Amino acid sequence: MYRKVFPRCEVEGSLEPVDFSHGGLDQRIPRKCDECDNLFEGECVRAIDQVEDYLSLDYGPCRKPGLCNPVLVEDRFIKCKVYVPEKCSDCDFLRYHQISGFRCHEDDQIWGRYGKTLDWGHWSPDLPNIGLESRKEVSMELMQAVKDELEVAAIREARDAYQELKKKCNATVMTRQKYDAGGIDFVSGGAGSRCYRTQVWSPGDNARFRLCLFFPSTRAL
């Protein structure tokens, strides 16, 4: 489930619940999300080109203390194993939704029947959250092999995914290095989000950047 959260939202704003309706479904979302340009159909597009998927909205932390490192859980409603924060794995508020996956129902009286995003605390993944435009599954083993430039191992994981992942992984590292060195321009992703873009153009697609990478600011840690 952490692939629906990272890169984190860095937009500052009010978490006050506001009414939101999409596709005939009524729910509540944080005000900062309602006012953000990255809101799309109840989800977030803050890193759409990097992740190749929508991300969950940021509802803020939950009130349960505990470890937030990922642990595998299995649910009778799903066929595959899913990572959730350790503190959530045995929590009574953890529930599974067919479309949105595991959600927190600590504050149903505030957010409604669809709950809120799980709280990952200060934990963050060692590898960048990168997806493929083809929507093929990207395992952590494959991502680690690409990062370490172990092409043979990566090919064993997914022969036709290596080059695309390597390009994105290298761009992620280079952009991070440029930003940390103060050599990359900041581009607002809407309502103060941290969006740092590299100009990787695609033929016939001059209207937008093809790669948009997001990082938490190390200066704030």
C-alpha positions in Angstrom: 0.0 0.0 0.0 2.9 2.4 0.4 3.1 2.7 -3.4 -0.1 4.7 -3.1 1.6 7.2 -0.7 5.1 7.8 -2.0 6.4 10.3 -3.0 4.7 12.0 -0.1 2.5 15.0 -0.4 4.4 18.2 0.7 1.5 20.6 0.2 0.9 22.5 3.4 -2.7 23.5 4.3 -5.8 22.8 6.3 -6.9 19.2 6.9 -10.4 20.4 7.7 -12.9 18.0 6.0 -14.9 19.3 3.1 -17.6 17.6 1.1 -16.5 16.0 -2.2 -18.6 14.1 -4.8 -17.4 12.1 -7.7 -19.0 9.4 -9.8 -22.1 9.5 -7.6 -20.1 8.8 -4.5 -20.2 11.3 -1.7 -17.2 11.6 0.7 -15.1 14.1 2.5 -11.5 15.1 1.7 -9.0 17.5 3.4 -9.5 21.1 2.4 -5.9 21.4 1.2 -6.6 18.6 -1.3 -9.8 20.2 -2.4 -7.9 23.4 -3.2 -4.9 21.7 -4.9 -4.4 21.5 -8.6 -3.2 17.9 -8.2 -6.6 16.6 -7.1 -8.2 14.4 -9.8 -11.3 12.3 -9.3 -10.7 12.0 -5.6 -7.0 11.0 -5.9 -3.7 12.8 -6.3 -1.6 13.2 -9.5 1.4 14.8 -7.8 3.8 12.2 -9.3 1.8 10.7 -12.2 4.7 10.6 -14.6 7.0 8.9 -12.1 4.6 6.5 -10.5 2.3 6.0 -13.6 -0.6 5.9 -11.2 -2.8 8.0 -8.9 -1.7 8.5 -5.3 -3.8 8.7 -2.2 -4.7 12.0 -0.5 -2.9 13.1 2.6 -5.2 13.0 5.6 -2.5 13.6 8.2 -1.3 11.2 10.9 -3.5 8.9 12.9 -3.6 8.9 16.7 -2.2 5.3 17.3 1.5 5.1 18.3 3.7 2.4 17.0 6.1 1.3 14.3 5.4 2.3 10.7 7.8 0.0 8.9 6.0 -2.1 6.3 4.8 -5.6 7.1 3.0 -8.1 4.9 -0.6 -8.9 5.7 -3.1 -11.2 4.0 -6.8 -10.7 4.0 -9.5 -13.1 3.1 -10.9 -10.6 0.6 -7.7 -10.4 -1.5 -5.5 -13.0 -3.2 -2.1 -11.2 -2.9 0.0 -10.0 0.1 0.0 -6.3 0.8 2.4 -4.1 2.9 0.8 -1.9 5.6 2.5 0.0 8.5 3.2 -2.4 11.3 1.1 -0.5 13.8 -1.9 -0.9 11.4 -1.5 -4.7 10.9 -3.4 -5.5 14.1 -5.5 -2.4 14.4 -9.3 -2.7 14.6 -9.6 0.3 12.3 -7.9 -1.4 9.3 -10.4 -2.4 6.7 -10.2 -3.5 3.1 -12.0 -1.8 0.2 -12.2 -3.5 -3.2 -11.2 -0.4 -5.1 -9.0 1.6 -2.8 -7.4 -1.3 -0.8 -6.7 -1.1 2.9 -7.9 2.1 4.6 -8.0 3.5 8.1 -11.4 3.9 9.7 -10.3 5.7 12.8 -12.3 8.8 12.0 -15.4 7.5 10.1 -17.5 10.2 11.7 -15.3 12.8 10.0 -14.3 11.3 6.6 -17.2 8.9 5.9 -17.4 5.3 4.9 -14.3 5.2 2.7 -12.0 6.1 5.6 -8.6 7.7 5.1 -5.1 6.9 3.9 -2.9 4.7 6.2 -0.3 6.6 8.3 3.3 5.7 7.4 4.8 8.1 9.9 8.4 8.9 9.4 9.1 5.7 7.4 10.0 6.0 3.7 11.1 3.4 1.2 14.8 2.9 0.3 14.0 2.7 -3.4 12.1 5.3 -5.4 8.5 4.5 -6.2 8.6 4.1 -10.0 6.0 2.7 -12.2 5.9 1.6 -15.9 3.7 3.3 -18.5 2.8 -0.2 -19.6 1.3 -0.7 -16.1 3.3 -3.9 -15.7 4.1 -5.0 -12.1 7.4 -3.7 -10.8 8.8 -5.8 -7.9 11.1 -4.5 -5.3 13.7 -7.1 -6.4 13.5 -5.8 -10.0 13.8 -2.2 -8.8 16.8 -3.1 -6.6 18.5 -4.8 -9.5 18.0 -1.8 -11.7 19.3 0.6 -9.1 22.4 -1.6 -8.7 22.8 -1.9 -12.5 22.6 -5.7 -12.2 21.1 -6.1 -15.7 21.2 -9.9 -15.7 19.2 -10.1 -12.4 16.8 -7.4 -13.7 16.3 -9.4 -16.9 15.4 -12.4 -14.9 12.7 -10.4 -13.2 11.3 -8.7 -16.3 13.3 -8.7 -19.6 11.5 -5.8 -21.3 11.3 -3.5 -18.3 15.0 -2.9 -17.5 15.7 0.0 -19.9 12.6 2.0 -19.0 13.2 1.5 -15.3 16.9 2.3 -15.5 16.2 5.6 -17.3 13.7 6.7 -14.7 15.9 5.5 -11.8 18.9 7.4 -13.1 16.8 10.5 -13.7 15.5 10.3 -10.1 19.0 10.1 -8.7 20.4 12.9 -10.9 17.5 15.2 -10.2 17.9 14.6 -6.5 21.6 15.3 -6.7 21.0 18.5 -8.7 18.4 19.7 -6.2 20.5 18.9 -3.2 23.4 20.9 -4.9 21.0 23.8 -5.6 21.3 23.4 -9.3 17.7 22.7 -10.3 14.8 24.9 -10.6 11.7 24.5 -8.3 8.4 24.2 -10.2 5.2 24.5 -8.2 3.0 21.4 -8.5 0.0 23.3 -7.1 -0.6 24.8 -3.7 3.0 24.7 -2.6 3.9 21.1 -3.6 7.5 20.1 -4.2 7.9 19.3 -7.9 11.3 19.2 -9.6 11.2 18.6 -13.3 13.8 17.3 -15.7 13.3 18.0 -19.4 12.9 14.6 -20.9 10.9 15.2 -24.1 8.8 12.6 -26.0 8.3 13.0 -29.8 5.1 14.7 -30.6 4.5 15.6 -27.0 6.0 19.1 -26.7 3.2 20.4 -24.5 4.5 18.9 -21.3 7.4 17.3 -19.5 7.5 13.5 -19.7 9.2 13.1 -16.3 8.2 14.8 -13.1 10.0 13.8 -10.0 9.0 14.6 -6.4 11.2 14.5 -3.3 10.8 15.5 0.4 13.0 18.4 1.2 16.0 17.2 3.1 16.4 20.7 4.5 13.3 20.2 6.5 14.3 16.9 8.0 
